């Protein structure tokens, strides 16, 4: 483990330890954190946005204030930042919850693929 990664792990307050490489026989701290987003829900969120207001859409899926960011990514997924956007007009919009959209932060129907993938996993699990 290089020193930059070790220092970053210590700053994040990671408490897990692991034996390092044989060249460095001391104990090393590390964090197991998400580098990919996780689906917050299977269906999109319909929310009202106000014109000119700036929003932070949760891109990691860990926020407790979905679909908006509450800062949880700093500890659970530091490599994923929220997407900031400003509403152009007062209206109801559909924001992605599965975190797989190609049109972030808006839903593009990708949740259908996520639902299908989950169903396939469930069915495969039954027949094992």
RAHU-V625718 format. One record per residue. N is the residue number from 1. SS is DSSP state (H for helix, E for strand, L for the rest). Layout:
N/SS
N/SS
//
This chain:
1/L
2/L
3/H
4/H
5/H
6/H
7/H
8/H
9/H
10/H
11/H
12/L
13/L
14/L
15/L
16/E
17/E
18/E
19/E
20/L
21/L
22/L
23/L
24/L
25/L
26/L
27/E
28/E
29/E
30/E
31/L
32/L
33/L
34/L
35/L
36/L
37/L
38/L
39/L
40/L
41/L
42/L
43/L
44/L
45/E
46/E
47/E
48/E
49/E
50/L
51/L
52/L
53/L
54/E
55/E
56/E
57/E
58/L
59/L
60/L
61/L
62/L
63/L
64/L
65/L
66/L
67/L
68/E
69/L
70/L
71/L
72/L
73/H
74/H
75/H
76/H
77/L
78/L
79/L
80/L
81/L
82/L
83/E
84/E
85/E
86/E
87/L
88/L
89/L
90/L
91/E
92/E
93/E
94/E
95/E
96/L
97/L
98/L
99/L
100/L
101/L
102/L
103/L
104/L
105/L
106/E
107/L
108/L
109/L
110/L
111/H
112/H
113/H
114/H
115/H
116/H
117/H
118/H
119/H
120/H
121/H
122/H
123/H
124/H
125/H
126/H
127/L
128/L
//
